[in-house]
Amino acid sequence: MTKKAIRVGIDVGGTHTKAVAIDNETHEIIGKGSVMTTHDDEMGVATGVIEAFKLCLTANNINPEDVIFIAHSTTQATNALLEGDVADVGIIGMGKGGLGGFLAKRQSKIDDIDLGTGRIIKVHHTYLKQKDVNDKNVEAAINELKQKGANVLVASKAFGVDDLTEEEEVKKIAEKQGIPVSVASEISKLYGLTRRTRTAAINASILPKMLETADSTESSVRKAGIKVPLMIMRGDGGVMDISEMKKRPVLTMLSGPAASVVGALMYLRASNGIYFEVGGTSTNIGVIKNGRPAVDYSIVGGHPTYINSLDVRVLGVAGGSMVRASKDGVVDVGPRSAHIAGMSYAVYTPIEEIEDPEVEFFSPKEGDPSDYVCIKLKNGKKITITNSCAANVLGYVTPADYSYGNPEAARKAIEPLAKYMNISVEEVCKQILQKSYEKIKPCIEELAEKYKLERDQMSFVGVGGGAAALIPYTAKFMELDYSIPENAEVISSIGVALAMIRDVVERVIPSPSKKDIADIKKEAANMAIANGAIPDSVEVQLEIDSQTSRVTAIALGSSEVQTTDLLKACSEDDAKELAAKSMGVCVEDANLVTKSNVFYVFTTKKKDDSNQIRIVDKKGFIKVQRGDGEATKCTVAEAEEIIAEMWENLSVYKNDIRLTPDVYLCIGGKVLDYAGMMDLDQLYMVVDTELSSMEPEEEIIIIGAKNDI
């Protein structure tokens, strides 16, 4: 019998911790396990991770020896910061003498960090001149900080990103004393001593909690017979080895939403749009652009950091959000949920239990408004009305959706509220969903503006158990398409199981040379390989911000031999249909302008004479969609000339401002995105780092797209 190769993904949600086992070859789900998230356990959420994992394996007769990949998301970092479950931090600042030393001392002496929830990270500080960093002085500095109350340390040196020798020396000495240390220049390679120190301090504050749970989780996985490394989901959509997580736990912030996006991208051909992860209590909303989730620096308690994570907005409105009402109508929906109130949703209550329903108003928690609605039943039980109830009654939720319940039970429970308001049940339900929509719409518009998503290219992707409760209504009123993938309720676990190893290196490099570009790409690739990525699978995406001189190298790789594609090959006719739908034209008006063995490029002329363009790969993903551009297939030897022509032809001149075009290259199976490059010579140099290893006669596709104000 052929041995199976299994990938296991575990997602820690606010209510449930869910595990899925996936066949590595077919990506078929062959096992599931779900337990209540163990927030109050002595080991925290780690206990639920282990329980869900064991249940998934034992309930489905999966041999631990067949598991080739195991990873989990975690709420631990986010919750620790939200709840103030953090350690006091001691900072050892370092720098040269003189004026530079004075500035370094001041910039590394950060204030206590307000977490925005009434809790703080207590920060203590001392300073050493670079030349005085030795065992004796470091030990004295450590003792000074310990006496002030520090339980963890940060080593932060001015210009440490150029040479972190002294930071590593502090770490070595502190760890001999059993004190966890965050090395600031390991957390971020960007200049900005204050921000880098603050980021390291946030990381250090959660180290004890994260190390404890990481060790216990890893130990339990080993006892279960799993021999492969335990991976942890990062907040930017990749995974990292648990040993790396122990150094940079702060990178796991928002790993839950990240997992859901990765899962959605694997199951849906989503290119440009807004994704929603809808749970019972909250909804995470973010952006997918050109097939990648939008990533930005996290803000903790109002403080900017150098922590890369998904750029999401968290709204207190979801599938289980309860209703606030008066005689005049629905006042609000959320932020309190049925879960918080300890009540069942009306739509999931057996209809025979709903006898003599009566409206009551209450406060779910002390200090909450007293106009939240619950329904008291004849048997004394109290249930509540939610978005899921309203969406079921109005028919937005279908029997195929995870949110589907008994619409008639919901209707029967809502009737007394409708009578109280003197309107119909349908009108109550419309008001409920409208209130939720009014919270969601501004968030969508703000994200669309920030990431320049053209409305005719947008669609919604809904994941999470409550997706059908909110997405169809929102899509209807915004006149946009939406999709909710199969297995939406465990899509986050699927995302964890299928995630790629990811690492990021960022540096400030004014006028980077070809060697600088090659070095930073190599550094990112080596970090991904050190985290367990197979070298041949690693690809590095480069981004250059000309305004800040920030160069970012993003390395992605697989932890084992590349798995079978999840989706069947897409024919030229299929690709044409997808492109036509995306461009809003008839199939006959989508023109194939060029193709390779991996990509199709389609265009269509609009009434304003603009030339819409779409790149579709042979798995059916729209990799690039732009409102006005052109594409050319050429040889490597011709690339520089073609780029120069596009740079000139597609530049837009407005009010003495020249808006240069965005350029994309299709090389082999990759689309390289050089959007935002403002200098042609710099673009040549970056492109050359990709093309220099290719033969002059090899063919590539170059795409240029106009920008506008």
NORGI-V103852 format. One record per run of one state. SS is the DSSP state (H for helix, E for strand, C for the rest). FROM is the first residue (numbers start at 1). TO is the last residue. If there is no record, write none. Layout:
ss=<SS/SS>
from=<FROM/FROM>
to=<TO/TO>
//
This chain:
ss=<C/E/C/E/C/E/C/H/C/H/E/C/H/C/E/C/H/C/E/C/E/C/E/H/C/H/C/E/C/H/C/E/H/C/H/C/H/C/E/C/E/H/C/H/C/H/C/E/C/E/C/E/C/E/C/E/C/E/C/E/C/E/H/C/E/H/C/H/C/E/C/E/C/E/C/E/H/C/H/C/H/C/H/C/E/C/H/C/E/C/H/C/E/C/H/C/H/C/E/C/E/C/H/C/H/C/E/C/E/C/E/C/E/C/E/H/C/E/C/E/C/E/C/E/C/H/C/E/C>
from=<1/6/13/16/24/29/37/45/60/64/67/73/76/84/89/96/98/109/113/115/120/122/123/130/133/135/149/152/158/165/177/181/184/188/193/206/207/224/230/234/239/242/246/249/253/255/268/273/279/283/290/292/294/295/301/303/311/313/316/321/327/329/338/342/344/346/349/351/354/358/363/372/377/382/385/386/387/394/407/422/425/451/455/458/459/464/467/479/481/485/488/499/501/509/514/531/535/538/539/546/550/558/572/584/587/590/591/596/599/606/611/618/622/627/629/636/650/652/655/657/660/662/668/670/674/680/692/699/706>
to=<5/12/15/23/28/36/44/59/63/66/72/75/83/88/95/97/108/112/114/119/121/122/129/132/134/148/151/157/164/176/180/183/187/192/205/206/223/229/233/238/241/245/248/252/254/267/272/278/282/289/291/293/294/300/302/310/312/315/320/326/328/337/341/343/345/348/350/353/357/362/371/376/381/384/385/386/393/406/421/424/450/454/457/458/463/466/478/480/484/487/498/500/508/513/530/534/537/538/545/549/557/571/583/586/589/590/595/598/605/610/617/621/626/628/635/649/651/654/656/659/661/667/669/673/679/691/698/705/709>
//
